[in-house]
Amino acid sequence: MKELLRTFRVVWDEDRHSSANAPSKGGGNLKREAYLDLYLAILEAVEPEPDLPTDSWLLRSIRARRGQAQFRQELLAAYGERCAVTASGARSVLEAAHIEPFAAGGKPHVSNGLLLRSDIHTLFDLGLLRIRPDLTVEIDNELDGTEYEELEGRGLRLPQDIEAQPSQAALAQRWNGATK
């Protein structure tokens, strides 16, 4: 599998791709991520047929998983394991959200991300929760009368490390796209 991944320019990551309790001589049992990374690399290398649904939910979901574990770990560290919007510290529901979507070429770099609680991440992806250029939250009118309404105008919790703070250029670009 290592060689096959290298063929498609995917760097082998022992922690991500191989189980630690591997009894085999060939480097261990493979994790699901190894297969997902290979599948994604093949998808990226092959020109899709014009009539195939390349933007299907399944393909978007798989693409979103690539690199997600490391990206999430970096954001957890940067944000002190707290949601950037709600300050929730429930680690199991904190997700790595891309400012510039991965499917649109967004890189899994900490400055292109926000650590968000899963429901807030969904609202962010749907454009129902937006981040203004002044780093405050805007809630869509569709959420009026819901528990999310109280988030209107709330400032983002930012990482202390300036290098880890969200790219204001990426946030502005997303804001401009969301408000047109």
C-alpha positions as CSV (number, residue, x, y, z in Angstrom):
1,M,0.0,0.0,0.0
2,K,2.9,2.4,0.8
3,E,4.2,2.1,-2.8
4,L,0.7,2.4,-4.3
5,L,0.1,5.6,-2.3
6,R,3.5,7.0,-3.3
7,T,2.6,6.3,-7.0
8,F,-0.3,8.8,-6.5
9,R,1.9,11.3,-4.5
10,V,0.3,10.5,-1.2
11,V,2.8,10.6,1.7
12,W,2.7,7.6,3.9
13,D,1.8,8.5,7.5
14,E,2.3,5.7,9.9
15,D,-0.1,7.1,12.5
16,R,-2.8,7.8,9.9
17,H,-2.5,4.8,7.7
18,S,-1.3,1.9,9.9
19,S,-2.7,0.3,13.0
20,A,-0.3,0.3,16.0
21,N,-1.2,-3.2,17.0
22,A,-0.3,-4.7,13.6
23,P,0.9,-8.3,13.7
24,S,1.9,-8.6,10.1
25,K,5.4,-8.3,8.6
26,G,4.3,-5.9,5.9
27,G,4.0,-2.9,8.2
28,G,0.8,-3.6,9.9
29,N,-2.9,-3.6,9.3
30,L,-4.2,-0.7,7.2
31,K,-6.6,1.8,8.6
32,R,-9.6,2.9,6.6
33,E,-7.8,6.3,6.0
34,A,-5.2,4.6,3.8
35,Y,-7.9,3.3,1.5
36,L,-9.7,6.6,1.5
37,D,-6.5,8.5,0.7
38,L,-5.8,6.2,-2.1
39,Y,-9.3,6.4,-3.5
40,L,-9.2,10.2,-3.4
41,A,-5.8,10.3,-5.0
42,I,-7.1,8.1,-7.8
43,L,-10.2,10.4,-8.2
44,E,-7.9,13.4,-8.5
45,A,-5.6,11.7,-11.0
46,V,-8.3,10.5,-13.4
47,E,-10.4,12.8,-15.5
48,P,-14.1,12.1,-14.6
49,E,-16.6,11.1,-17.2
50,P,-18.8,14.1,-18.1
51,D,-22.0,12.3,-17.0
52,L,-20.7,11.2,-13.6
53,P,-22.0,13.1,-10.5
54,T,-18.5,14.2,-9.3
55,D,-20.1,16.6,-6.8
56,S,-22.2,13.9,-5.2
57,W,-22.6,13.8,-1.4
58,L,-20.5,10.7,-1.2
59,L,-17.6,12.2,-3.1
60,R,-17.8,15.4,-1.2
61,S,-17.9,13.5,2.1
62,I,-14.9,11.4,1.2
63,R,-12.9,14.4,0.0
64,A,-13.7,16.2,3.2
65,R,-12.1,13.3,5.2
66,R,-8.7,13.5,3.5
67,G,-6.3,15.2,5.9
68,Q,-9.2,16.0,8.3
69,A,-7.7,14.2,11.3
70,Q,-4.4,16.2,11.4
71,F,-6.3,19.5,10.5
72,R,-8.6,18.9,13.4
73,Q,-5.7,18.2,15.8
74,E,-4.0,21.4,14.8
75,L,-7.3,23.4,15.3
76,L,-8.0,21.8,18.6
77,A,-4.5,22.9,19.8
78,A,-4.8,26.4,18.3
79,Y,-8.3,27.0,19.8
80,G,-7.5,25.4,23.2
81,E,-10.2,22.7,22.5
82,R,-13.0,25.3,22.5
83,C,-15.4,26.2,19.7
84,A,-14.6,29.6,18.1
85,V,-18.2,30.7,18.3
86,T,-19.8,29.1,21.4
87,A,-16.7,28.3,23.5
88,S,-18.0,24.8,23.9
89,G,-15.3,22.4,25.2
90,A,-17.1,19.2,24.4
91,R,-14.2,17.7,22.4
92,S,-16.2,14.9,20.8
93,V,-18.4,17.4,18.9
94,L,-15.7,19.9,17.9
95,E,-15.0,19.8,14.1
96,A,-12.5,21.4,11.8
97,A,-14.3,23.7,9.5
98,H,-12.6,25.1,6.3
99,I,-13.1,28.8,5.6
100,E,-12.3,28.2,2.0
101,P,-14.0,24.9,1.3
102,F,-11.7,21.9,0.7
103,A,-13.7,21.1,-2.5
104,A,-13.0,24.6,-3.8
105,G,-9.2,24.2,-3.2
106,G,-9.1,25.3,0.4
107,K,-6.0,23.9,2.1
108,P,-6.1,22.1,5.5
109,H,-3.9,24.8,7.1
110,V,-4.9,26.1,10.5
111,S,-5.3,29.7,9.2
112,N,-7.9,28.3,6.7
113,G,-9.9,26.8,9.5
114,L,-12.2,27.4,12.5
115,L,-12.8,25.0,15.3
116,L,-16.6,24.7,15.5
117,R,-19.2,22.6,17.3
118,S,-20.8,20.2,14.9
119,D,-24.1,22.0,14.7
120,I,-22.4,25.4,14.2
121,H,-20.2,23.9,11.5
122,T,-23.3,22.7,9.7
123,L,-24.9,26.1,9.9
124,F,-21.6,27.7,8.7
125,D,-21.4,25.4,5.7
126,L,-25.1,26.1,4.9
127,G,-24.5,29.9,5.1
128,L,-27.0,30.2,7.9
129,L,-24.2,31.3,10.2
130,R,-21.7,33.7,8.7
131,I,-18.6,35.5,10.0
132,R,-18.5,39.2,9.2
133,P,-15.2,40.9,8.2
134,D,-15.0,42.3,11.8
135,L,-14.9,38.7,13.1
136,T,-18.4,38.7,14.6
137,V,-21.2,36.2,13.9
138,E,-24.2,36.9,11.7
139,I,-27.2,34.7,11.9
140,D,-29.6,34.3,8.9
141,N,-33.2,35.4,9.4
142,E,-34.2,31.7,9.0
143,L,-32.8,31.1,12.5
144,D,-34.8,33.9,14.1
145,G,-36.6,32.5,17.2
146,T,-34.2,29.7,17.6
147,E,-31.5,29.1,20.2
148,Y,-29.0,30.3,17.6
149,E,-30.4,33.8,17.5
150,E,-28.4,34.6,20.7
151,L,-25.1,34.2,18.7
152,E,-25.9,37.2,16.6
153,G,-23.1,39.8,16.9
154,R,-20.9,37.5,19.1
155,G,-17.2,37.9,18.5
156,L,-15.0,34.9,17.5
157,R,-12.7,33.3,20.0
158,L,-9.3,33.5,18.3
159,P,-6.2,31.5,18.9
160,Q,-3.5,33.4,20.8
161,D,-0.9,32.5,18.2
162,I,-1.2,35.1,15.4
163,E,-0.1,32.5,12.8
164,A,-3.0,30.2,13.8
165,Q,-5.6,32.9,13.6
166,P,-8.1,32.6,10.7
167,S,-7.1,34.3,7.5
168,Q,-9.1,37.5,7.3
169,A,-8.7,37.5,3.5
170,A,-10.3,34.1,3.3
171,L,-13.1,35.1,5.7
172,A,-13.7,38.3,3.7
173,Q,-13.8,36.3,0.5
174,R,-16.3,33.8,2.0
175,W,-18.3,36.7,3.4
176,N,-18.5,38.4,0.0
177,G,-19.6,35.2,-1.6
178,A,-22.2,34.5,1.1
179,T,-23.8,38.0,1.0
180,K,-24.2,38.4,-2.8
